[in-house]
Amino acid sequence: MKKSRFIGLILAVLLIGNTLGCSSKSATSNESSKTNSSEVVSSEAASSKAPTITKVGSPNGTHFEMWDFVDIHSQFYAEMVKEWNKKNPDKQINITFTTYPYQDMHNKLKMAIQAGTGAPDMCDIEISQFPTFLGQEEDDVPFQEMDNAVAPYKTNIVPARLKIYQKGGKQYGIPTHVGATVMYYNTEIMKKYGLDYKKIKTWDDFTEAGNKVKSASGGKQAFTSVDTSGADWLWISMAENKTDWTDASGKKANIKIKAIKDMLKMQKNWKDSGIAIDSPGGQLDTEEGYAAVGDGKVVAFPKALWYMSRFLNYLPDQSGKWAIAPLPVYKEGQPRSVGIGGTGTIVMKSSKNADLAAQWLTWAKLSKEGTTQIWKILGFDPANMSLWTDPSITKDTSNKYLKYFVTNPFDVLNKTKNEIGMIKSTTISPTINEQFTTNVLPGIFDNGESIDEALQNAQEAIEQEES
């Protein structure tokens, strides 16, 4: 990778650290709110603190170094090291895990790659950061190809979750979860106003429900919220319309597409009519957002399934009130979900035992044993679909997530398993997200700017950045 390009990528990381992530204003994450959300949970996320180092495994096993940016990820991996060593006495491993603050880790990895020394054997990379490591050409990719290691599990894995960490059809990263986006409904408030979330199939149905709540409450109760510092709603609209705001190469942006305009028009009408409020904190994965959800200010909203952990961590008193359902669509028959957020884990080409590292890593994150622990330890929707119909998982009455919600998340996953779309994460994605969260969304929802004008201005800014 050329030095000038690499310096540019370092600057991009600094920008992403300030403009991307799940929560900017809460203590929930050291990632910023202006990304399409990741699965980091605040109490687990590394912030401005010293790195945490943990050593696990057989002292006589093959030693690896692994970096991540979320403490609980290390806990999950540590369990998988122990299980691997039990099952593979002839392939014992030992891993030193180092958890760095989010931005520090990604910057440190880029610098190590540029220097040609100091990189770990394996590393977690947040989804919005992933494209910045892949380079322009195939031989620029510093990661080990893992197609052979993935092969034993591939038929059970959600295809879109594998594809998002590929380049040129080759697998360079291993997903942590699906991040399937669903609608969360407050059934207690909906029942109060005579509404049944199960009857909401389209956005017209959703709008009608919002109007009923507004009318019945005398305008005192909003139904949903619009985000001013997050693009989740736009990803939903693009996925439902099977389109993308970058071209096939991922290098050129076109944000003036119909799917974007349709969602913004609908949301602006919601806000103007009193159906929606601005999401407190800019989007609901913030401390202000959790408070609004808990106080009943927002009755229905879309988020990925990893948001379940927010309910348990911040809204334990809401147990038994919330249902999970497929997303409404513009027209019945459209896809009802999209994968949002994620962490792709890589093996460095420079690792002296890259093949063994890839073998362990794919087993840890894609096998039935591994994805079971991802669900139980991390609370993420497992990418291995074989778990979605396993009664020991889906009917586990002791599981805290299954006990909390009115509906079973696996029922929703099974309904939408062939409908989970993907929006590409590319090197231009940070620029697009920055324009929407800094200019387009607040401009339209708060400053009276027209949708066409806001999109045109942002398109010009993105094209200037591209050149």
Kinemage of the C-alpha trace (Angstrom):
@kinemage 1
@onewidth
@group {chain A} dominant
@subgroup {mainchain}
@vectorlist {calphas} color= white
{ca met a 1} P 0.000 0.000 0.000
{ca lys a 2} L 1.462 3.358 -1.018
{ca lys a 3} L 2.535 5.686 1.765
{ca ser a 4} L 0.461 8.657 0.541
{ca arg a 5} L -2.670 6.492 0.403
{ca phe a 6} L -1.974 5.108 3.847
{ca ile a 7} L -1.670 8.578 5.376
{ca gly a 8} L -5.057 9.339 3.841
{ca leu a 9} L -6.503 6.242 5.482
{ca ile a 10} L -5.117 7.295 8.872
{ca leu a 11} L -6.917 10.609 8.491
{ca ala a 12} L -10.066 8.706 7.530
{ca val a 13} L -9.827 6.671 10.719
{ca leu a 14} L -9.583 9.825 12.796
{ca leu a 15} L -12.683 11.146 11.027
{ca ile a 16} L -14.569 7.886 11.487
{ca gly a 17} L -13.674 7.808 15.164
{ca asn a 18} L -15.404 11.150 15.548
{ca thr a 19} L -18.332 10.578 13.209
{ca leu a 20} L -19.154 6.883 13.338
{ca gly a 21} L -20.330 4.441 15.959
{ca cys a 22} L -23.287 3.527 18.041
{ca ser a 23} L -23.469 6.226 20.637
{ca ser a 24} L -21.809 9.574 20.812
{ca lys a 25} L -23.317 11.110 23.861
{ca ser a 26} L -23.851 8.126 26.068
{ca ala a 27} L -21.408 6.174 28.108
{ca thr a 28} L -22.491 3.208 26.094
{ca ser a 29} L -19.668 3.236 23.639
{ca asn a 30} L -16.541 5.038 22.658
{ca glu a 31} L -17.778 4.888 19.103
{ca ser a 32} L -19.656 7.982 17.944
{ca ser a 33} L -23.358 8.045 17.160
{ca lys a 34} L -22.952 8.934 13.522
{ca thr a 35} L -22.500 5.498 12.082
{ca asn a 36} L -24.937 2.807 11.169
{ca ser a 37} L -24.574 1.450 14.626
{ca ser a 38} L -22.382 -1.340 15.819
{ca glu a 39} L -23.055 -3.930 18.471
{ca val a 40} L -20.833 -2.446 21.151
{ca val a 41} L -22.425 -2.248 24.571
{ca ser a 42} L -21.375 0.678 26.670
{ca ser a 43} L -20.570 -1.073 29.873
{ca glu a 44} L -18.316 -3.333 27.859
{ca ala a 45} L -16.702 -0.822 25.520
{ca ala a 46} L -13.166 0.371 25.999
{ca ser a 47} L -12.987 4.132 26.310
{ca ser a 48} L -10.122 6.404 27.329
{ca lys a 49} L -8.431 3.800 29.487
{ca ala a 50} L -5.283 1.720 29.427
{ca pro a 51} L -5.326 -1.455 27.326
{ca thr a 52} L -6.602 -4.586 29.053
{ca ile a 53} L -4.437 -7.675 28.568
{ca thr a 54} L -5.621 -11.247 29.112
{ca lys a 55} L -3.745 -14.496 28.450
{ca val a 56} L -5.676 -17.704 27.874
{ca gly a 57} L -4.827 -21.224 26.758
{ca ser a 58} L -2.163 -23.885 26.993
{ca pro a 59} L 1.326 -22.601 27.894
{ca asn a 60} L 2.752 -25.159 25.465
{ca gly a 61} L 0.367 -24.328 22.637
{ca thr a 62} L 0.932 -22.191 19.565
{ca his a 63} L 0.939 -18.602 20.727
{ca phe a 64} L -1.085 -15.827 19.078
{ca glu a 65} L -1.604 -12.122 19.717
{ca met a 66} L -5.141 -10.790 19.242
{ca trp a 67} L -6.494 -7.238 19.497
{ca asp a 68} L -10.063 -6.037 20.005
{ca phe a 69} L -11.878 -2.921 21.199
{ca val a 70} L -14.612 -4.433 23.413
{ca asp a 71} L -13.767 -6.229 26.655
{ca ile a 72} L -16.578 -8.755 26.408
{ca his a 73} L -15.342 -9.879 22.986
{ca ser a 74} L -12.161 -11.052 24.716
{ca gln a 75} L -14.286 -12.931 27.229
{ca phe a 76} L -16.090 -14.704 24.412
{ca tyr a 77} L -12.857 -15.558 22.595
{ca ala a 78} L -11.286 -16.801 25.832
{ca glu a 79} L -14.133 -19.304 26.254
{ca met a 80} L -13.603 -20.487 22.692
{ca val a 81} L -9.874 -20.981 23.277
{ca lys a 82} L -10.662 -23.220 26.247
{ca glu a 83} L -13.213 -25.222 24.244
{ca trp a 84} L -10.863 -25.555 21.266
{ca asn a 85} L -8.058 -26.909 23.445
{ca lys a 86} L -10.408 -29.498 24.947
{ca lys a 87} L -11.438 -30.696 21.502
{ca asn a 88} L -8.026 -30.445 19.818
{ca pro a 89} L -5.271 -31.840 22.027
{ca asp a 90} L -2.947 -31.960 19.001
{ca lys a 91} L -3.560 -28.287 18.091
{ca gln a 92} L -3.282 -26.514 21.430
{ca ile a 93} L -3.266 -22.721 21.281
{ca asn a 94} L -2.496 -19.852 23.617
{ca ile a 95} L -3.728 -16.303 22.949
{ca thr a 96} L -2.827 -12.986 24.503
{ca phe a 97} L -5.826 -10.668 24.098
{ca thr a 98} L -5.337 -6.900 24.230
{ca thr a 99} L -8.379 -4.637 24.391
{ca tyr a 100} L -7.657 -1.082 23.273
{ca pro a 101} L -9.942 1.939 23.037
{ca tyr a 102} L -11.823 1.844 19.718
{ca gln a 103} L -9.988 4.580 17.849
{ca asp a 104} L -6.594 3.707 19.310
{ca met a 105} L -6.844 0.096 18.175
{ca his a 106} L -7.766 0.869 14.585
{ca asn a 107} L -5.065 3.541 14.321
{ca lys a 108} L -2.484 1.230 15.877
{ca leu a 109} L -3.315 -1.563 13.445
{ca lys a 110} L -2.973 0.760 10.445
{ca met a 111} L 0.376 2.009 11.672
{ca ala a 112} L 1.640 -1.536 12.243
{ca ile a 113} L 0.611 -2.549 8.722
{ca gln a 114} L 2.355 0.500 7.256
{ca ala a 115} L 5.507 -0.166 9.274
{ca gly a 116} L 5.496 -3.857 8.359
{ca thr a 117} L 5.955 -4.865 11.980
{ca gly a 118} L 4.047 -4.942 15.247
{ca ala a 119} L 0.688 -6.221 13.961
{ca pro a 120} L -1.116 -8.952 15.917
{ca asp a 121} L -1.970 -12.362 14.480
{ca met a 122} L -5.718 -11.633 14.666
{ca cys a 123} L -7.808 -8.519 15.166
{ca asp a 124} L -11.417 -7.337 15.396
{ca ile a 125} L -12.245 -4.545 12.928
{ca glu a 126} L -15.466 -2.534 13.158
{ca ile a 127} L -17.518 -2.754 9.965
{ca ser a 128} L -17.225 0.913 8.964
{ca gln a 129} L -13.450 0.698 9.314
{ca phe a 130} L -13.063 -2.531 7.379
{ca pro a 131} L -12.930 -1.094 3.823
{ca thr a 132} L -10.106 1.291 4.730
{ca phe a 133} L -7.788 -1.694 5.213
{ca leu a 134} L -8.447 -3.417 1.900
{ca gly a 135} L -6.420 -1.231 -0.465
{ca gln a 136} L -6.978 -0.595 -4.158
{ca glu a 137} L -5.571 -3.844 -5.548
{ca glu a 138} L -5.857 -7.478 -4.502
{ca asp a 139} L -2.248 -7.641 -3.356
{ca asp a 140} L -2.819 -4.575 -1.133
{ca val a 141} L -4.929 -6.637 1.268
{ca pro a 142} L -2.812 -7.397 4.358
{ca phe a 143} L -5.165 -10.097 5.620
{ca gln a 144} L -5.126 -13.846 5.206
{ca glu a 145} L -7.627 -15.257 2.734
{ca met a 146} L -10.019 -17.496 4.687
{ca asp a 147} L -12.217 -19.150 2.060
{ca asn a 148} L -10.966 -22.658 2.873
{ca ala a 149} L -11.397 -22.112 6.609
{ca val a 150} L -14.959 -20.791 6.102
{ca ala a 151} L -15.976 -23.615 3.750
{ca pro a 152} L -17.133 -26.135 6.439
{ca tyr a 153} L -19.665 -23.608 7.804
{ca lys a 154} L -20.615 -21.584 4.729
{ca thr a 155} L -23.967 -23.211 3.911
{ca asn a 156} L -25.342 -22.305 7.362
{ca ile a 157} L -24.179 -18.675 7.421
{ca val a 158} L -26.312 -15.707 6.311
{ca pro a 159} L -24.724 -14.931 2.902
{ca ala a 160} L -24.897 -11.133 3.273
{ca arg a 161} L -22.874 -11.288 6.475
{ca leu a 162} L -20.039 -13.102 4.731
{ca lys a 163} L -20.163 -10.942 1.630
{ca ile a 164} L -19.695 -7.707 3.531
{ca tyr a 165} L -16.189 -8.804 4.554
{ca gln a 166} L -15.113 -9.930 1.096
{ca lys a 167} L -13.073 -8.374 -1.673
{ca gly a 168} L -12.964 -9.790 -5.171
{ca gly a 169} L -15.122 -12.668 -3.926
{ca lys a 170} L -12.474 -13.710 -1.390
{ca gln a 171} L -13.188 -13.894 2.335
{ca tyr a 172} L -10.978 -11.692 4.507
{ca gly a 173} L -13.114 -11.164 7.613
{ca ile a 174} L -15.383 -13.295 9.805
{ca pro a 175} L -18.698 -11.778 11.023
{ca thr a 176} L -19.772 -11.615 14.633
{ca his a 177} L -23.521 -11.424 14.117
{ca val a 178} L -26.294 -10.776 11.604
{ca gly a 179} L -27.387 -7.372 12.909
{ca ala a 180} L -30.830 -8.023 11.419
{ca thr a 181} L -32.947 -4.878 11.687
{ca val a 182} L -36.412 -5.272 13.206
{ca met a 183} L -39.177 -3.043 14.547
{ca tyr a 184} L -39.557 -2.671 18.303
{ca tyr a 185} L -43.123 -1.973 19.489
{ca asn a 186} L -44.297 -0.887 22.947
{ca thr a 187} L -47.293 -3.209 23.232
{ca glu a 188} L -48.534 -1.606 26.457
{ca ile a 189} L -48.982 1.814 24.853
{ca met a 190} L -50.321 0.352 21.609
{ca lys a 191} L -52.944 -1.618 23.514
{ca lys a 192} L -53.936 1.563 25.335
{ca tyr a 193} L -54.835 3.098 21.972
{ca gly a 194} L -56.477 -0.023 20.553
{ca leu a 195} L -53.625 -0.909 18.183
{ca asp a 196} L -52.165 -4.305 17.257
{ca tyr a 197} L -48.579 -4.242 16.020
{ca lys a 198} L -49.166 -7.539 14.166
{ca lys a 199} L -51.482 -5.727 11.741
{ca ile a 200} L -48.768 -3.274 10.675
{ca lys a 201} L -47.394 -4.631 7.404
{ca thr a 202} L -46.628 -1.495 5.372
{ca trp a 203} L -45.419 2.042 6.008
{ca asp a 204} L -48.956 3.205 5.231
{ca asp a 205} L -50.155 0.976 8.094
{ca phe a 206} L -47.410 2.415 10.292
{ca thr a 207} L -48.434 5.979 9.427
{ca glu a 208} L -52.092 5.188 10.094
{ca ala a 209} L -51.190 3.782 13.527
{ca gly a 210} L -49.233 6.950 14.252
{ca asn a 211} L -52.203 9.114 13.293
{ca lys a 212} L -54.485 7.110 15.590
{ca val a 213} L -52.108 7.551 18.522
{ca lys a 214} L -51.814 11.265 17.834
{ca ser a 215} L -55.586 11.698 17.577
{ca ala a 216} L -56.463 9.565 20.606
{ca ser a 217} L -53.868 11.288 22.784
{ca gly a 218} L -54.873 14.780 21.728
{ca gly a 219} L -51.466 15.251 20.148
{ca lys a 220} L -49.627 14.543 23.383
{ca gln a 221} L -48.209 11.131 22.374
{ca ala a 222} L -45.767 10.719 19.481
{ca phe a 223} L -45.554 7.341 17.791
{ca thr a 224} L -42.000 7.225 16.502
{ca ser a 225} L -38.905 9.393 16.062
{ca val a 226} L -36.654 10.578 13.236
{ca asp a 227} L -32.886 10.348 13.552
{ca thr a 228} L -30.736 13.414 12.979
{ca ser a 229} L -27.394 11.700 13.588
{ca gly a 230} L -27.873 8.196 12.221
{ca ala a 231} L -28.755 6.700 8.837
{ca asp a 232} L -30.472 3.454 9.895
{ca trp a 233} L -33.828 4.496 8.407
{ca leu a 234} L -32.146 5.196 5.069
{ca trp a 235} L -30.431 1.796 5.045
{ca ile a 236} L -33.848 0.230 5.632
{ca ser a 237} L -35.359 2.062 2.680
{ca met a 238} L -32.471 1.148 0.381
{ca ala a 239} L -32.634 -2.520 1.390
{ca glu a 240} L -36.395 -2.682 0.860
{ca asn a 241} L -35.942 -1.214 -2.618
{ca lys a 242} L -32.866 -3.363 -3.356
{ca thr a 243} L -30.678 -0.370 -4.100
{ca asp a 244} L -27.552 1.266 -2.690
{ca trp a 245} L -26.108 4.757 -2.433
{ca thr a 246} L -22.831 3.627 -4.014
{ca asp a 247} L -22.313 2.022 -7.410
{ca ala a 248} L -21.282 -1.594 -8.023
{ca ser a 249} L -17.629 -0.718 -7.421
{ca gly a 250} L -18.465 1.107 -4.180
{ca lys a 251} L -16.325 4.039 -5.317
{ca lys a 252} L -19.011 6.411 -6.596
{ca ala a 253} L -21.902 7.743 -4.557
{ca asn a 254} L -25.409 8.667 -5.644
{ca ile a 255} L -27.424 9.741 -2.634
{ca lys a 256} L -30.231 11.322 -4.705
{ca ile a 257} L -31.896 7.981 -5.325
{ca lys a 258} L -35.630 7.407 -4.938
{ca ala a 259} L -35.273 5.151 -1.894
{ca ile a 260} L -33.554 7.933 0.046
{ca lys a 261} L -36.035 10.597 -1.040
{ca asp a 262} L -39.061 8.424 -0.265
{ca met a 263} L -37.940 7.758 3.296
{ca leu a 264} L -37.017 11.379 3.974
{ca lys a 265} L -40.356 12.623 2.592
{ca met a 266} L -42.268 10.129 4.714
{ca gln a 267} L -40.339 10.990 7.860
{ca lys a 268} L -40.675 14.745 7.286
{ca asn a 269} L -44.444 14.296 6.977
{ca trp a 270} L -44.435 12.335 10.216
{ca lys a 271} L -42.598 15.072 12.056
{ca asp a 272} L -44.603 17.909 10.529
{ca ser a 273} L -47.872 16.181 11.475
{ca gly a 274} L -46.795 15.332 15.027
{ca ile a 275} L -46.496 11.582 14.527
{ca ala a 276} L -42.745 11.742 15.122
{ca ile a 277} L -40.306 13.681 17.283
{ca asp a 278} L -36.568 14.115 16.822
{ca ser a 279} L -34.731 11.167 18.356
{ca pro a 280} L -33.291 12.480 21.627
{ca gly a 281} L -29.516 12.453 21.358
{ca gly a 282} L -29.763 12.308 17.569
{ca gln a 283} L -30.669 8.615 17.509
{ca leu a 284} L -32.004 6.137 20.039
{ca asp a 285} L -28.739 4.387 20.869
{ca thr a 286} L -27.819 7.152 23.327
{ca glu a 287} L -28.548 7.818 26.987
{ca glu a 288} L -31.184 10.358 25.945
{ca gly a 289} L -32.620 7.808 23.543
{ca tyr a 290} L -32.911 5.102 26.178
{ca ala a 291} L -34.672 7.558 28.467
{ca ala a 292} L -37.167 8.486 25.746
{ca val a 293} L -37.916 4.825 25.061
{ca gly a 294} L -38.310 4.097 28.754
{ca asp a 295} L -40.557 7.125 29.298
{ca gly a 296} L -42.903 6.058 26.481
{ca lys a 297} L -42.085 9.050 24.277
{ca val a 298} L -41.338 6.670 21.400
{ca val a 299} L -43.762 3.792 20.820
{ca ala a 300} L -42.212 2.131 17.769
{ca phe a 301} L -38.769 2.310 16.171
{ca pro a 302} L -36.387 0.207 14.068
{ca lys a 303} L -33.040 -1.059 15.321
{ca ala a 304} L -30.915 -4.125 14.790
{ca leu a 305} L -31.419 -7.118 17.083
{ca trp a 306} L -28.274 -6.200 19.005
{ca tyr a 307} L -30.371 -3.367 20.498
{ca met a 308} L -31.991 -6.038 22.691
{ca ser a 309} L -29.019 -5.668 25.027
{ca arg a 310} L -29.840 -1.983 25.513
{ca phe a 311} L -33.253 -2.907 26.885
{ca leu a 312} L -31.765 -5.328 29.386
{ca asn a 313} L -28.918 -3.020 30.393
{ca tyr a 314} L -30.780 0.285 30.594
{ca leu a 315} L -34.508 -0.492 30.700
{ca pro a 316} L -34.940 -3.602 32.880
{ca asp a 317} L -38.325 -2.317 34.109
{ca gln a 318} L -39.693 -2.502 30.553
{ca ser a 319} L -39.605 -6.303 30.522
{ca gly a 320} L -42.792 -7.819 29.091
{ca lys a 321} L -43.820 -4.597 27.312
{ca trp a 322} L -41.900 -4.792 24.046
{ca ala a 323} L -42.490 -6.895 20.942
{ca ile a 324} L -40.082 -7.520 18.078
{ca ala a 325} L -41.501 -7.772 14.548
{ca pro a 326} L -40.407 -7.570 10.907
{ca leu a 327} L -40.024 -4.090 9.438
{ca pro a 328} L -42.935 -2.492 7.603
{ca val a 329} L -42.370 -2.115 3.849
{ca tyr a 330} L -43.588 0.215 1.123
{ca lys a 331} L -45.287 -2.671 -0.710
{ca glu a 332} L -45.894 -6.144 0.655
{ca gly a 333} L -43.401 -8.585 -0.809
{ca gln a 334} L -40.393 -6.308 -0.366
{ca pro a 335} L -37.497 -7.439 1.886
{ca arg a 336} L -38.213 -6.760 5.560
{ca ser a 337} L -34.759 -6.504 7.088
{ca val a 338} L -31.202 -5.292 6.559
{ca gly a 339} L -27.993 -6.114 8.398
{ca ile a 340} L -26.701 -3.104 10.324
{ca gly a 341} L -23.497 -2.845 12.322
{ca gly a 342} L -20.908 -5.506 12.886
{ca thr a 343} L -17.340 -6.510 13.585
{ca gly a 344} L -15.255 -8.496 11.123
{ca thr a 345} L -12.330 -10.430 12.570
{ca ile a 346} L -9.203 -10.934 10.487
{ca val a 347} L -6.014 -12.974 10.442
{ca met a 348} L -2.881 -11.146 9.320
{ca lys a 349} L -0.915 -12.560 6.398
{ca ser a 350} L 2.179 -11.868 8.485
{ca ser a 351} L 1.114 -14.352 11.171
{ca lys a 352} L 3.592 -17.244 11.357
{ca asn a 353} L 0.706 -19.660 11.921
{ca ala a 354} L -2.000 -17.993 9.833
{ca asp a 355} L -3.674 -21.241 8.756
{ca leu a 356} L -4.149 -22.444 12.335
{ca ala a 357} L -5.351 -18.982 13.374
{ca ala a 358} L -7.928 -19.017 10.563
{ca gln a 359} L -9.046 -22.525 11.484
{ca trp a 360} L -9.601 -21.564 15.133
{ca leu a 361} L -11.205 -18.214 14.322
{ca thr a 362} L -13.780 -19.558 11.862
{ca trp a 363} L -14.661 -22.368 14.263
{ca ala a 364} L -15.011 -19.857 17.128
{ca lys a 365} L -17.289 -17.479 15.216
{ca leu a 366} L -19.150 -19.626 12.675
{ca ser a 367} L -19.542 -23.126 14.120
{ca lys a 368} L -22.646 -24.130 16.034
{ca glu a 369} L -20.606 -24.201 19.256
{ca gly a 370} L -19.197 -20.746 18.623
{ca thr a 371} L -22.389 -19.035 17.547
{ca thr a 372} L -24.202 -20.526 20.536
{ca gln a 373} L -21.743 -18.694 22.781
{ca ile a 374} L -22.087 -15.505 20.713
{ca trp a 375} L -25.807 -15.630 21.519
{ca lys a 376} L -25.394 -16.598 25.171
{ca ile a 377} L -22.417 -14.383 26.074
{ca leu a 378} L -22.824 -11.419 23.736
{ca gly a 379} L -26.576 -11.499 23.096
{ca phe a 380} L -26.139 -11.063 19.338
{ca asp a 381} L -28.247 -12.702 16.647
{ca pro a 382} L -26.038 -15.599 15.488
{ca ala a 383} L -24.926 -15.682 11.852
{ca asn a 384} L -25.214 -19.488 11.852
{ca met a 385} L -28.818 -20.144 10.845
{ca ser a 386} L -28.798 -23.703 12.219
{ca leu a 387} L -29.311 -22.153 15.666
{ca trp a 388} L -32.480 -20.408 14.570
{ca thr a 389} L -34.441 -23.673 14.644
{ca asp a 390} L -32.628 -25.388 17.508
{ca pro a 391} L -35.133 -25.740 20.391
{ca ser a 392} L -32.328 -25.764 22.953
{ca ile a 393} L -31.628 -22.177 21.860
{ca thr a 394} L -34.974 -20.834 20.653
{ca lys a 395} L -37.066 -22.315 23.495
{ca asp a 396} L -34.598 -21.782 26.328
{ca thr a 397} L -36.874 -20.361 29.025
{ca ser a 398} L -33.879 -19.383 31.149
{ca asn a 399} L -32.447 -17.060 28.493
{ca lys a 400} L -32.718 -13.430 29.607
{ca tyr a 401} L -33.503 -12.107 26.124
{ca leu a 402} L -36.250 -14.619 25.461
{ca lys a 403} L -37.781 -13.831 28.853
{ca tyr a 404} L -37.703 -10.055 28.351
{ca phe a 405} L -39.564 -9.652 25.058
{ca val a 406} L -43.197 -10.441 24.223
{ca thr a 407} L -42.099 -12.117 20.995
{ca asn a 408} L -39.267 -14.525 20.217
{ca pro a 409} L -36.491 -12.911 18.129
{ca phe a 410} L -35.811 -16.242 16.419
{ca asp a 411} L -39.381 -16.309 15.101
{ca val a 412} L -38.683 -12.969 13.411
{ca leu a 413} L -35.342 -14.167 12.064
{ca asn a 414} L -36.969 -17.237 10.545
{ca lys a 415} L -39.690 -15.136 8.919
{ca thr a 416} L -37.129 -12.852 7.299
{ca lys a 417} L -34.160 -15.204 6.833
{ca asn a 418} L -34.239 -14.810 3.037
{ca glu a 419} L -34.916 -11.074 3.175
{ca ile a 420} L -31.932 -9.698 5.110
{ca gly a 421} L -30.357 -7.143 2.802
{ca met a 422} L -26.917 -5.571 2.729
{ca ile a 423} L -25.726 -2.029 2.089
{ca lys a 424} L -22.079 -1.930 1.068
{ca ser a 425} L -19.524 -0.493 3.474
{ca thr a 426} L -16.821 1.108 1.333
{ca thr a 427} L -14.019 3.642 1.617
{ca ile a 428} L -16.468 6.410 0.735
{ca ser a 429} L -19.024 5.356 3.366
{ca pro a 430} L -17.554 7.619 6.100
{ca thr a 431} L -17.947 10.638 3.833
{ca ile a 432} L -21.553 9.742 3.001
{ca asn a 433} L -22.441 9.182 6.650
{ca glu a 434} L -20.754 12.427 7.669
{ca gln a 435} L -22.789 14.402 5.141
{ca phe a 436} L -26.083 12.892 6.295
{ca thr a 437} L -25.476 13.190 10.010
{ca thr a 438} L -23.889 16.636 9.921
{ca asn a 439} L -25.851 18.329 7.135
{ca val a 440} L -28.687 16.436 5.433
{ca leu a 441} L -30.724 15.065 8.360
{ca pro a 442} L -30.526 18.079 10.696
{ca gly a 443} L -30.951 20.366 7.698
{ca ile a 444} L -34.210 18.706 6.631
{ca phe a 445} L -35.759 17.900 10.015
{ca asp a 446} L -34.646 20.898 12.054
{ca asn a 447} L -33.579 23.730 9.751
{ca gly a 448} L -36.295 23.775 7.114
{ca glu a 449} L -34.050 22.830 4.207
{ca ser a 450} L -35.766 21.128 1.279
{ca ile a 451} L -34.970 17.465 0.663
{ca asp a 452} L -33.772 18.084 -2.892
{ca glu a 453} L -31.549 20.968 -1.851
{ca ala a 454} L -30.024 19.100 1.083
{ca leu a 455} L -29.272 16.030 -1.040
{ca gln a 456} L -27.840 18.085 -3.896
{ca asn a 457} L -25.494 19.974 -1.577
{ca ala a 458} L -24.363 16.742 0.051
{ca gln a 459} L -23.874 15.034 -3.318
{ca glu a 460} L -21.608 17.868 -4.453
{ca ala a 461} L -19.596 17.692 -1.231
{ca ile a 462} L -19.171 13.928 -1.594
{ca glu a 463} L -18.073 14.229 -5.210
{ca gln a 464} L -15.546 16.866 -4.218
{ca glu a 465} L -14.187 14.500 -1.586
{ca glu a 466} L -14.051 11.670 -4.142
{ca ser a 467} L -11.941 13.766 -6.512
